[in-house]
Amino acid sequence: MFNSEQFNYTLLHKCGQDVFISKNVEIRRPNLVEIGSHVAIDSGFYLTTAARIGNYVHVSAYVTCIGGENATLEIGNFVTLSAGARLIALGDEHLGAGLVGPTIPDPYKDRLVGGKIKLEKFAAVGTNSILMPGVTMAEGSVLGAGSLLNGDTEPWTIYVGTPARAIKKREKALMIDFASRLEKS
């Protein structure tokens, strides 16, 4: 995998060491993107927002984050986004205050909601899950496969369903220990 053709890293605002970004990635505003070290971004990732991506992050195939230039995706260290996840950082409200879509001139636009999606350290997003505008996944929280998250999570808690609801706490001691060792090496 790491010997395949890769994205042009020089387009990014900042990029750390040991970073792999597939050539089949579309980052619409690379000048607004900062990537840490030890990051892998697989084929099909589509990003329209500004982004800050931490260290030891994996973005699996066909993950999408939309919201445009006025939105931000913030990913902490040791975060995983599984295949097919959809993140909507900023979107139309859809309550009739205006027309919907990016091609509509400002005076005729619907109200926008959100602006930022934040995934704190150790958060994990399951395959084909959806994160709605403005949510924060707290440290160590997990969103199960096929779930819909429309509100913030509690730290070290696992969420599943549509809409997502908390089902149990997640062990953290070993993960924090291993992360500490990696950060010191």
KAJOQUI-V447287 format. One record per residue. N is the residue number from 0. RES is the residue in one letter. SS is DSSP state (hx for helix, st for strand, lp for the rest). PHI is phi as a letter, one per 30 degrees, with the letter a starting at -180 (NA if undefined). OMEGA is omega in whole degrees, -180 to 180 (NA if undefined). Layout:
# KAJOQUI-V447287
n:N res:RES ss:SS phi:PHI omega:OMEGA
n:N res:RES ss:SS phi:PHI omega:OMEGA
This chain:
# KAJOQUI-V447287
n:0 res:M ss:lp phi:NA omega:-173
n:1 res:F ss:lp phi:d omega:176
n:2 res:N ss:lp phi:c omega:-180
n:3 res:S ss:lp phi:d omega:178
n:4 res:E ss:lp phi:d omega:-174
n:5 res:Q ss:st phi:b omega:176
n:6 res:F ss:lp phi:d omega:178
n:7 res:N ss:lp phi:d omega:-176
n:8 res:Y ss:hx phi:d omega:-177
n:9 res:T ss:hx phi:d omega:178
n:10 res:L ss:hx phi:d omega:-176
n:11 res:L ss:lp phi:d omega:177
n:12 res:H ss:lp phi:d omega:177
n:13 res:K ss:st phi:b omega:178
n:14 res:C ss:st phi:b omega:-179
n:15 res:G ss:lp phi:d omega:-178
n:16 res:Q ss:lp phi:c omega:177
n:17 res:D ss:lp phi:h omega:-179
n:18 res:V ss:st phi:c omega:174
n:19 res:F ss:st phi:c omega:174
n:20 res:I ss:st phi:b omega:-180
n:21 res:S ss:st phi:e omega:176
n:22 res:K ss:lp phi:d omega:-177
n:23 res:N ss:lp phi:d omega:177
n:24 res:V ss:lp phi:c omega:175
n:25 res:E ss:st phi:c omega:176
n:26 res:I ss:st phi:c omega:-172
n:27 res:R ss:lp phi:d omega:-177
n:28 res:R ss:lp phi:b omega:-174
n:29 res:P ss:hx phi:d omega:178
n:30 res:N ss:hx phi:d omega:178
n:31 res:L ss:hx phi:c omega:-174
n:32 res:V ss:st phi:c omega:175
n:33 res:E ss:st phi:c omega:-178
n:34 res:I ss:st phi:b omega:179
n:35 res:G ss:lp phi:d omega:-179
n:36 res:S ss:lp phi:c omega:178
n:37 res:H ss:lp phi:i omega:-176
n:38 res:V ss:st phi:b omega:173
n:39 res:A ss:st phi:b omega:179
n:40 res:I ss:st phi:b omega:-172
n:41 res:D ss:lp phi:d omega:-177
n:42 res:S ss:lp phi:e omega:174
n:43 res:G ss:lp phi:i omega:177
n:44 res:F ss:lp phi:d omega:-179
n:45 res:Y ss:st phi:b omega:-175
n:46 res:L ss:st phi:b omega:178
n:47 res:T ss:lp phi:c omega:-175
n:48 res:T ss:lp phi:c omega:165
n:49 res:A ss:st phi:d omega:-179
n:50 res:A ss:st phi:a omega:170
n:51 res:R ss:st phi:b omega:-176
n:52 res:I ss:st phi:c omega:-176
n:53 res:G ss:lp phi:d omega:-179
n:54 res:N ss:lp phi:c omega:178
n:55 res:Y ss:lp phi:h omega:-179
n:56 res:V ss:st phi:c omega:173
n:57 res:H ss:st phi:b omega:173
n:58 res:V ss:st phi:c omega:-176
n:59 res:S ss:lp phi:d omega:-176
n:60 res:A ss:lp phi:d omega:171
n:61 res:Y ss:lp phi:i omega:171
n:62 res:V ss:lp phi:d omega:-180
n:63 res:T ss:st phi:b omega:171
n:64 res:C ss:st phi:b omega:-178
n:65 res:I ss:st phi:c omega:178
n:66 res:G ss:lp phi:l omega:176
n:67 res:G ss:lp phi:i omega:-172
n:68 res:E ss:lp phi:d omega:180
n:69 res:N ss:lp phi:c omega:-179
n:70 res:A ss:lp phi:c omega:-178
n:71 res:T ss:st phi:b omega:170
n:72 res:L ss:st phi:c omega:180
n:73 res:E ss:st phi:b omega:-177
n:74 res:I ss:st phi:c omega:179
n:75 res:G ss:lp phi:d omega:-180
n:76 res:N ss:lp phi:d omega:175
n:77 res:F ss:lp phi:i omega:179
n:78 res:V ss:lp phi:c omega:177
n:79 res:T ss:st phi:b omega:172
n:80 res:L ss:st phi:c omega:-176
n:81 res:S ss:lp phi:d omega:-173
n:82 res:A ss:lp phi:e omega:173
n:83 res:G ss:lp phi:i omega:179
n:84 res:A ss:lp phi:d omega:180
n:85 res:R ss:st phi:b omega:180
n:86 res:L ss:st phi:c omega:-179
n:87 res:I ss:st phi:c omega:-174
n:88 res:A ss:lp phi:d omega:-179
n:89 res:L ss:st phi:b omega:-178
n:90 res:G ss:st phi:b omega:178
n:91 res:D ss:st phi:d omega:-179
n:92 res:E ss:lp phi:d omega:178
n:93 res:H ss:lp phi:i omega:178
n:94 res:L ss:lp phi:c omega:174
n:95 res:G ss:lp phi:j omega:-180
n:96 res:A ss:lp phi:d omega:-180
n:97 res:G ss:lp phi:l omega:179
n:98 res:L ss:st phi:d omega:-172
n:99 res:V ss:lp phi:c omega:172
n:100 res:G ss:lp phi:k omega:-176
n:101 res:P ss:lp phi:d omega:-179
n:102 res:T ss:lp phi:d omega:-178
n:103 res:I ss:lp phi:d omega:177
n:104 res:P ss:lp phi:d omega:-175
n:105 res:D ss:hx phi:e omega:-177
n:106 res:P ss:hx phi:d omega:-176
n:107 res:Y ss:hx phi:c omega:-174
n:108 res:K ss:st phi:d omega:170
n:109 res:D ss:lp phi:d omega:173
n:110 res:R ss:lp phi:d omega:179
n:111 res:L ss:st phi:c omega:178
n:112 res:V ss:st phi:b omega:179
n:113 res:G ss:st phi:j omega:-179
n:114 res:G ss:lp phi:k omega:-178
n:115 res:K ss:st phi:a omega:167
n:116 res:I ss:st phi:c omega:-178
n:117 res:K ss:st phi:b omega:175
n:118 res:L ss:st phi:c omega:-177
n:119 res:E ss:lp phi:d omega:-178
n:120 res:K ss:lp phi:e omega:174
n:121 res:F ss:lp phi:i omega:178
n:122 res:A ss:lp phi:d omega:179
n:123 res:A ss:st phi:b omega:-179
n:124 res:V ss:st phi:c omega:-177
n:125 res:G ss:lp phi:d omega:-180
n:126 res:T ss:lp phi:e omega:176
n:127 res:N ss:lp phi:h omega:175
n:128 res:S ss:lp phi:d omega:-179
n:129 res:I ss:st phi:b omega:174
n:130 res:L ss:st phi:c omega:-178
n:131 res:M ss:lp phi:d omega:-175
n:132 res:P ss:lp phi:e omega:171
n:133 res:G ss:lp phi:i omega:-176
n:134 res:V ss:lp phi:d omega:172
n:135 res:T ss:st phi:b omega:171
n:136 res:M ss:st phi:c omega:-177
n:137 res:A ss:lp phi:d omega:-179
n:138 res:E ss:lp phi:e omega:175
n:139 res:G ss:lp phi:i omega:-179
n:140 res:S ss:lp phi:d omega:-177
n:141 res:V ss:st phi:b omega:174
n:142 res:L ss:st phi:c omega:-177
n:143 res:G ss:lp phi:d omega:-179
n:144 res:A ss:lp phi:e omega:176
n:145 res:G ss:lp phi:i omega:-177
n:146 res:S ss:lp phi:c omega:178
n:147 res:L ss:st phi:b omega:-179
n:148 res:L ss:st phi:c omega:180
n:149 res:N ss:lp phi:b omega:176
n:150 res:G ss:lp phi:a omega:-179
n:151 res:D ss:lp phi:d omega:179
n:152 res:T ss:lp phi:c omega:174
n:153 res:E ss:lp phi:c omega:-180
n:154 res:P ss:lp phi:e omega:172
n:155 res:W ss:lp phi:h omega:-180
n:156 res:T ss:st phi:b omega:179
n:157 res:I ss:st phi:c omega:-178
n:158 res:Y ss:st phi:b omega:175
n:159 res:V ss:st phi:b omega:172
n:160 res:G ss:lp phi:j omega:-180
n:161 res:T ss:st phi:b omega:-2
n:162 res:P ss:lp phi:d omega:-177
n:163 res:A ss:lp phi:d omega:176
n:164 res:R ss:st phi:b omega:-179
n:165 res:A ss:st phi:d omega:178
n:166 res:I ss:st phi:b omega:178
n:167 res:K ss:st phi:a omega:176
n:168 res:K ss:st phi:d omega:-179
n:169 res:R ss:lp phi:c omega:176
n:170 res:E ss:lp phi:d omega:-176
n:171 res:K ss:lp phi:b omega:-170
n:172 res:A ss:hx phi:e omega:-177
n:173 res:L ss:hx phi:d omega:179
n:174 res:M ss:hx phi:d omega:180
n:175 res:I ss:hx phi:d omega:178
n:176 res:D ss:hx phi:d omega:-179
n:177 res:F ss:hx phi:d omega:180
n:178 res:A ss:hx phi:d omega:179
n:179 res:S ss:hx phi:d omega:178
n:180 res:R ss:hx phi:d omega:178
n:181 res:L ss:hx phi:d omega:-179
n:182 res:E ss:hx phi:d omega:179
n:183 res:K ss:hx phi:d omega:-176
n:184 res:S ss:lp phi:d omega:NA
